[in-house]
Amino acid sequence: MAQSGSRWKRRVLIVLLVVVVAIALGVFALSRLIDVERHRGRIEEALEQTTGWSVELGELDLSILRGLALTVHPVRLTSPDVASKVDIELISVRARLMPLVRGELIVDRVELLRPEIRLVRRNAEQGWVLPVPVAVPRPTEPASEQAGLEVLVDEIHVRGGKIDTEDQTFTPPARLALEDVSMIVSPASGRVWGSAHISDGLGRLKWNGTLAEGVRLEIDALRSEVLEPWIGQDLIHRGAIVSGRVEIAPNQVVTGQLTADNVRLLAGEDALDEAALEFRVEPEGQGFELAQAALTSGATKLTAKGTLLPDVALDLDLAETPIEPALATARAAFPIPLSLTPPGTVQAKIRVELPSGGALSYSASGRIGAAAVQLAEALPPVENARADFRLHPSGALTVGIDRGTIGGGPVSGTAKLDRVYPPGTLRFEGNIAGADVGQLVSGLAPQTKGKLRGPADIGTALAVDLSRPTLGPEALSGRLEFSAAKLRIPGFDLEGSLQTAISEKLGGLGQLAQQALGDKLPTRAAADAEKGERLLDQLSAQISLEQLPWKLAPFALTVGQRTAAGKGSFDPRDAAVDLAVEARLAPGASAELVSQRGELRSLLDEQGRLRLPVRITGAMTAPTIDVELRGVLREKLTDQLRDELVEKLGGEDEKQDAKDAVKGLIDDLFKKKKK
């Protein structure tokens, strides 16, 4: 019995071996006998039904040794409008054998090796034409009742792909190129997930989702250069790095949370280091609306809404915010040609417009408060300032100052900048009352710093050319109305100079002749003028800033009972003055001097005031003051010589001849000296 059982087992094994060999030989023979070319049309039709694009297949290779395995290389898919195409190096299809008996082709996996995809959007109406597999539901009817071959695809894999997109609705066309594309698509569920690098190292992308429920896009280190073709380089500039996520719903609503570094928008000059952006974009007609957006950077939150496509029209709102973070955010959007010192606050509303095919424009209005606002480096700051501002679409900026002080004196007025970017000419019209003159002048003439004191009133129509590389006196133009009382200037000793000239320089006849024949009287040295601090009771001038040195006309000052009026110039580059004035003494002071020196009587005017020509030159805080009496002395010398000679000649008949002779003699004398 044992031997009989053993023989039966050997016979079963032999039969099984024969069956296996027969099946193997049958499968091998069947795979050799199947003509895959006979199914080319059906395969192409299946792919066209799946993708919606026309298909061209290259060499076909079929194997059934491990199920149904089909490879095709190369493959080309072309969009219905022939503008887009897909070139694939190799497609590998793995399907099940047994479902073929029921009339079903169930594909477990389709693998696309190194596909190169070019997608073109020709117009907004047609949109993007994509070769995206759609969900194919499994048949609910018995297979026997269905006509033809049913095709079901479980997964499509993409490896080493490239995608090049071109949106021709923009001028010039907007392009985006992806490489190292890896993707898995499940047509049955509609799910898609994958990753890619943006060409030239401009960022990385990952996506996951379904066409029916939406797709989530993860962005990593995306460079802002990628966004330029779609939103323009005027809205966001190169150099920014964006990361975060964007979700695209089936109804084309787009929401996102992004973070960005080194962001510079619009005409901004300073980059924003850290910012967070939340937004929601909704389709509207043929375009998209920004339903809401919030840009947060530190303590600053800028909200926005408006139209994105086809035209950009955005309204941005900056709630009242501390000045430091607000300025950092604002300067990332447009330049602020003012120096602002905290503490303070800023509130603004901004309008941004970019018509399709047009130029970017933006406007803003709001209110600003700061511990100090400086319009230009050479000008004193406005302290404790409160002002309204308006940025016009033309690029002009208007700032109305309704509260503030300059040099301790209240200021009011309006500043207008004709062009913010690049900076143009800033004009200020206003008034300053009781400001410290030292603080007003020291910025323009540093040599006077700490040497001038006293209150001054100024009415100004000032212009500053901000386009210059340095904002010194050369950048200023316009006019000033200057008036100061109780002004202290070291060395500006008009009174002492007049006393010296009168007491020491107006002597007898011989000394008068010597001085009249000279160029001018000896002057007070600057070193002497620097002794002590001088008090000017009044100083006023109209100052023209149209050229250097600045013109002072008229110019007037009062020291006690002495006044001086005339014209001249002031050069802020070296804080030097050059003034030609006529000094006048009050009648009382004049009478007292005349009583002491009778020879001064001829210098009295009709009101009984002594009038003396004076030239003031040199450093403003240590000038040289010359009493220029040459013309007066010539006349006085002529009269004295004539009277003395006539008296000596005697008789009345000879007096007229003597007068004529003396006059001719003196004239000849002065002519010779002049030569």
Secondary structure, DSSP 8 states (H G I E B T S, - for coil): -HHHHHHHHHHHHHHHHHHHHHHHHHHHHHHHH--GGGGHHHHHHHHHHHHSSEEEEEEEEEE-TTSEEEEEEEEEEE-TTSS-EEEEEEEEEEE-SGGGGGTEEEEEEEEEEEEEEEEEE--TTT--------------S-GGGS-S-EEEE--EEEEEEEEEEEETTSSS-EEEEEEEEEEEEETTTTEEEEEEEEGGG--EEEEEEETTTEEEEEEEEEEGGGTHHHH-TTTB-TT-EEEEEEEE-TT--EEEEEEEESB-BTT--S-BS-EEEEEEEEEETTEEEEEEEEEEETTEEEEEEEEEESSEEEEEEEEEEEHHHHHHHHHTTS---SEEEEEEEEEEEEEEEE-TTS--EEEEEEEEEEEEEESSTTS--EEEEEEEEEE-TTS-EEEEEEEEEETTEEEEEEEEES-TTTT-EEEEEEEEEEEEHHHHHHTT-GGGTTT-B-EEEEEEEEEEETTSSS-SGGGEEEEEEEEEEEEEEET--HHHHHHHHHHHH--SHHHHHHHHHSSS-----HHHHTSSEEEEEEEEEEEE-SSSSEEEEEEEEEETTEEEEEEEEEETTTTEEEEEEEEEE-HHHHHHHHHH-GGGGGGB-TTS-BEEEEEEEEETTS-EEEE--HHHHHHHHHHHHHHHHHHHH-SHHHHHHHHHHHHHHHHHHHHHHH-
